[in-house]
């Protein structure tokens, strides 16, 4: 196949080309490396990956939309970093086990293993540590091994 400059394609066409030519593991690694090069911060990554609006993000952190907008321009205050670290860890696990485009649906789906609530609802109730723990448990393959 003739090499082509990706910047001559639309972003969607470039993504389709890469996806068709690379295995999924490589593509996920590429995405993480690319985001790192773009210096996407953990808050932006969370909002993008979980497909969160500023309002939904504000509910998770117990602040206003305006506070989230300010954080996006600067940084998340120290007293909110534990919540962000918990949700970032959960996002890491989700990205390893779920196609990125399906993560928004996964975090919104109510699950019996979560007591009938969704990961998003759990996060919005102030239980970010439980989100991290539950995501780890959901994808712990040792529990299904004989």
C-alpha positions as CSV (number, residue, x, y, z in Angstrom):
1,X,0.0,0.0,0.0
2,X,1.3,3.4,-0.9
3,X,2.3,5.6,2.1
4,X,0.0,8.6,2.6
5,X,0.4,11.6,4.7
6,X,-2.3,11.5,7.4
7,X,-2.6,15.2,7.5
8,X,-4.0,15.1,3.9
9,X,-7.0,13.1,5.3
10,X,-9.9,14.3,7.4
11,X,-9.4,13.2,11.1
12,X,-12.1,10.6,10.7
13,X,-10.5,9.2,7.5
14,X,-7.1,9.1,9.2
15,X,-8.5,7.3,12.2
16,X,-10.3,4.8,9.9
17,X,-7.0,4.2,8.0
18,X,-5.0,3.6,11.2
19,X,-7.7,1.4,12.6
20,X,-7.8,-0.8,9.5
21,X,-4.0,-1.2,9.4
22,X,-3.2,-1.7,13.1
23,X,-4.2,-4.2,15.7
24,X,-6.3,-3.0,18.6
25,X,-3.6,-3.2,21.2
26,X,-1.3,-1.1,19.0
27,X,-4.0,1.4,18.4
28,X,-4.8,1.8,22.1
29,X,-1.1,2.4,22.8
30,X,-0.9,4.9,20.0
31,X,-3.9,6.8,21.4
32,X,-2.3,7.0,24.9
33,X,1.0,8.2,23.4
34,X,-0.8,10.7,21.1
35,X,-2.8,12.1,24.0
36,X,0.5,12.4,26.0
37,X,2.0,14.4,23.1
38,X,-1.0,16.7,23.1
39,X,-0.6,17.0,26.8
40,X,-4.2,16.2,27.5
41,X,-4.7,16.6,31.2
42,X,-6.5,14.0,33.4
43,X,-9.6,16.2,33.7
44,X,-9.9,16.6,29.9
45,X,-9.2,12.9,29.4
46,X,-11.9,12.0,31.9
47,X,-14.4,14.3,30.3
48,X,-13.6,13.1,26.8
49,X,-13.4,9.4,27.5
50,X,-16.6,9.3,29.6
51,X,-18.3,11.9,27.3
52,X,-19.1,14.2,30.2
53,X,-20.4,17.7,29.9
54,X,-19.2,20.4,32.2
55,X,-22.4,20.0,34.2
56,X,-21.9,16.3,34.7
57,X,-18.3,16.8,35.6
58,X,-19.4,19.5,38.1
59,X,-21.8,17.0,39.7
60,X,-19.0,14.4,40.1
61,X,-16.8,16.9,41.9
62,X,-19.6,18.7,43.8
63,X,-18.8,22.1,42.2
64,X,-20.3,24.5,39.7
65,X,-19.9,24.3,35.9
66,X,-18.0,27.6,36.2
67,X,-15.5,25.9,38.6
68,X,-14.9,23.1,36.0
69,X,-14.4,25.7,33.3
70,X,-11.8,27.4,35.5
71,X,-10.1,24.1,36.2
72,X,-9.9,23.4,32.4
73,X,-8.0,26.6,31.9
74,X,-5.8,26.1,34.9
75,X,-5.6,23.0,37.1
76,X,-7.8,21.0,39.5
77,X,-7.4,22.2,43.1
78,X,-5.5,19.9,45.5
79,X,-8.6,19.0,47.5
80,X,-10.2,17.5,44.4
81,X,-7.1,15.5,43.2
82,X,-8.1,12.3,45.0
83,X,-11.4,12.1,43.1
84,X,-9.6,12.8,39.8
85,X,-6.9,10.1,40.6
86,X,-9.6,7.6,41.4
87,X,-11.5,8.3,38.2
88,X,-8.3,8.4,36.2
89,X,-7.4,4.9,37.5
90,X,-10.9,3.6,36.6
91,X,-10.5,5.1,33.2
92,X,-7.2,3.4,32.7
93,X,-8.8,0.0,33.4
94,X,-11.8,0.7,31.2
95,X,-9.6,1.7,28.3
96,X,-7.6,-1.6,28.6
97,X,-10.8,-3.7,28.5
98,X,-13.5,-1.7,26.6
99,X,-13.4,-0.1,23.2
100,X,-13.0,3.7,23.8
101,X,-16.2,4.5,21.9
102,X,-18.2,2.2,24.2
103,X,-17.0,3.6,27.5
104,X,-19.6,6.3,27.7
105,X,-22.4,3.7,27.5
106,X,-20.6,1.4,30.0
107,X,-20.3,4.1,32.6
108,X,-23.9,5.0,32.2
109,X,-25.3,1.5,32.3
110,X,-26.9,0.4,35.6
111,X,-25.4,-2.8,36.8
112,X,-26.5,-5.4,39.4
113,X,-22.9,-5.7,40.5
114,X,-23.0,-2.0,41.4
115,X,-26.2,-2.3,43.4
116,X,-28.4,-1.3,40.5
117,X,-26.6,2.0,39.8
118,X,-24.2,3.1,37.1
119,X,-20.5,4.0,37.5
120,X,-21.5,7.6,36.6
121,X,-24.2,7.6,39.3
122,X,-21.6,6.2,41.8
123,X,-19.2,8.9,40.9
124,X,-21.9,11.6,41.2
125,X,-22.8,10.4,44.7
126,X,-19.2,11.2,45.8
127,X,-18.0,7.6,45.8
128,X,-15.0,7.9,43.4
129,X,-13.0,5.4,45.5
130,X,-15.8,2.9,44.9
131,X,-15.8,3.6,41.2
132,X,-12.1,2.7,41.1
133,X,-12.6,-0.4,43.2
134,X,-15.7,-1.6,41.3
135,X,-14.1,-1.2,37.9
136,X,-11.1,-3.2,39.1
137,X,-13.4,-5.9,40.4
138,X,-15.5,-5.9,37.2
139,X,-12.4,-6.7,35.1
140,X,-10.6,-9.0,37.6
141,X,-10.4,-12.2,35.5
142,X,-9.1,-14.1,38.5
143,X,-12.6,-14.2,39.9
144,X,-13.9,-16.2,36.8
145,X,-10.9,-18.6,36.6
146,X,-11.6,-22.2,37.8
